[in-house]
Amino acid sequence: MDTYQERLIEQSRWRFIMPPSPDAPLLTVRAAVILLLAAVVGVVAGVLSYQVDKSLPGAALWGGGAAGGAVALFHSIVSR
């Protein structure tokens, strides 16, 4: 008798062996828009920070922090 758990285990084995279907997108359009907007915000924040302080590590930290915050913000704003 084939139980649900046995079928689930069998499917999970094949998931690692078989490549994903070519029709499935790597990212959804929503995820791509959110990441693109966050990258733009991060670059702008990094450039502005570099203009003020002339420190590349500081600009990278400010840009990364701004991009991370922007991902959270745009995730809540962009509708599903």
Stockholm file with secondary structure:
# STOCKHOLM 1.0

chainA/1-80         MDTYQERLIEQSRWRFIMPPSPDAPLLTVRAAVILLLAAVVGVVAGVLSYQVDKSLPGAALWGGGAAGGAVALFHSIVSR
#=GR chainA/1-80 SS CCCHHHHHHHHHHHHHHSCCCTTSCSSCHHHHHHHHHHHHHHHHHHHHHHHHHCCHHHHHHHHHHHHHHHHHHHHHHSCC
#=GC SS_cons        CCCHHHHHHHHHHHHHHSCCCTTSCSSCHHHHHHHHHHHHHHHHHHHHHHHHHCCHHHHHHHHHHHHHHHHHHHHHHSCC
//
